[in-house]
Amino acid sequence: MHDENKQSLPESLPENPMQTVDDWLNFAKKNAARPNPDAMILATCGRSGLPSSRVVLCRGLVTDPGYLVFFTNYLSKKGRELVDNSKASAVFHWDQLHRQIRIEGQITKSPKSESDEYFAARPWPRQLSAWASHQSEPIGSMDDMQKKVARTAKKLGLDLAKLESGGLAPADIPRPEYWGGYRLWISSVELWAEGANRIHDRGLWTRDLNMDDDSGIQTGPWQSTRLQP
Ligand SMILES: Cc1cc2nc3c(=O)[nH]c(=O)nc-3n(C[C@H](O)[C@H](O)[C@H](O)COP(=O)(O)O)c2cc1C
């Protein structure tokens, strides 16, 4: 088991980095000095070859076989880029913990059942927002956006005034087809721990990922190496 309080990595790097990634994420959540310790910067790169990055929340790490989960709009800019190129990278940075995790890999959509479950657990105003927002599409003004939310609520049969004043739970709001989870299957992990005088500790693990027939992923063995700061 990795010593979560120790800044540097063990002298002999573990064969599989996933437990340490999990430990670092959990440690960051326990020692959260900011509202979203599970925020990661996700970079995608579509056909243009110009990378784009934005913050998303990491809603899960499955250490075996090794992927991260996040939720978004499949028709957003990132969603469209992922159709053209399913490779992506993510970075976590916890300034107060002097740690960074860099991830690279391959994206697949989460199973629909997983997206349904996550969507169903969200508060209704966020479910409504997912319906109302065609994420990354232009809108004239915030007022137009609020009107769009109100129109969407009506279409879904929600009485917003009643819901907001009475705290009534609306009838089930189904998940829009275009909103759901992605899995970022990890082919490369770098754990970075800050050292004195810029002599940081960096462990890099890589492995092969192979898509199998039903869009599952086969994972190869990990190779590890230490990098100069
Ligand atoms: C702290 C934080 C958390 C966010 N979490 C998410 C998220 O989990 N999913 C999401 O789609 N957008 C999230 N966003 C908004 C994205 O950064 C981004 O604006 C949005 O996904 C549209 O990106 P795109 O146009 O590149 O697709 C978050 C933003 C911040 C600042």
The ligand as an SDF file (V2000), in Angstrom:
LIG
                    3D

 31 33  0  0  0  0  0  0  0  0999 V2000
  -15.0530   23.1040  -11.8150 C   0  0  0  0  0  0  0  0  0  0  0  0
  -15.7080   22.8060  -13.1400 C   0  0  0  0  0  0  0  0  0  0  0  0
  -16.3120   21.5840  -13.3220 C   0  0  0  0  0  0  0  0  0  0  0  0
  -16.9110   21.2850  -14.5340 C   0  0  0  0  0  0  0  0  0  0  0  0
  -17.4320   20.0370  -14.7180 N   0  0  0  0  0  0  0  0  0  0  0  0
  -17.9690   19.7100  -15.9080 C   0  0  0  0  0  0  0  0  0  0  0  0
  -18.4230   18.3760  -16.1570 C   0  0  0  0  0  0  0  0  0  0  0  0
  -18.2940   17.4710  -15.3090 O   0  0  0  0  0  0  0  0  0  0  0  0
  -18.9830   18.1210  -17.3650 N   0  0  0  0  0  0  0  0  0  0  0  0
  -19.1030   19.0740  -18.3320 C   0  0  0  0  0  0  0  0  0  0  0  0
  -19.6310   18.7790  -19.4020 O   0  0  0  0  0  0  0  0  0  0  0  0
  -18.6520   20.3280  -18.1400 N   0  0  0  0  0  0  0  0  0  0  0  0
  -18.0950   20.6650  -16.9700 C   0  0  0  0  0  0  0  0  0  0  0  0
  -17.6030   21.9370  -16.7590 N   0  0  0  0  0  0  0  0  0  0  0  0
  -17.7180   22.9130  -17.8720 C   0  0  0  0  0  0  0  0  0  0  0  0
  -16.5820   22.6610  -18.8830 C   0  0  0  0  0  0  0  0  0  0  0  0
  -15.3620   23.1870  -18.3920 O   0  0  0  0  0  0  0  0  0  0  0  0
  -16.8800   23.2200  -20.2820 C   0  0  0  0  0  0  0  0  0  0  0  0
  -17.2010   24.5920  -20.1990 O   0  0  0  0  0  0  0  0  0  0  0  0
  -18.0360   22.5120  -20.9710 C   0  0  0  0  0  0  0  0  0  0  0  0
  -17.9790   21.1100  -20.7720 O   0  0  0  0  0  0  0  0  0  0  0  0
  -18.0200   22.7820  -22.4830 C   0  0  0  0  0  0  0  0  0  0  0  0
  -16.7950   22.3540  -23.0150 O   0  0  0  0  0  0  0  0  0  0  0  0
  -16.5870   22.1170  -24.5950 P   0  0  0  0  0  0  0  0  0  0  0  0
  -17.2770   23.2610  -25.2970 O   0  0  0  0  0  0  0  0  0  0  0  0
  -15.1180   22.1180  -24.8020 O   0  0  0  0  0  0  0  0  0  0  0  0
  -17.2240   20.7850  -24.9310 O   0  0  0  0  0  0  0  0  0  0  0  0
  -16.9560   22.2530  -15.5800 C   0  0  0  0  0  0  0  0  0  0  0  0
  -16.3380   23.4900  -15.3750 C   0  0  0  0  0  0  0  0  0  0  0  0
  -15.7080   23.7510  -14.1750 C   0  0  0  0  0  0  0  0  0  0  0  0
  -15.0090   25.0850  -14.0230 C   0  0  0  0  0  0  0  0  0  0  0  0
  1  2  1  0
  2  3  1  0
  2 30  2  0
  3  4  2  0
  4  5  1  0
  4 28  1  0
  5  6  2  0
  6  7  1  0
  6 13  1  0
  7  8  2  0
  7  9  1  0
  9 10  1  0
 10 11  2  0
 10 12  1  0
 12 13  2  0
 13 14  1  0
 14 15  1  0
 14 28  1  0
 15 16  1  0
 16 17  1  0
 16 18  1  0
 18 19  1  0
 18 20  1  0
 20 21  1  0
 20 22  1  0
 22 23  1  0
 23 24  1  0
 24 25  2  0
 24 26  1  0
 24 27  1  0
 28 29  2  0
 29 30  1  0
 30 31  1  0
M  END
$$$$
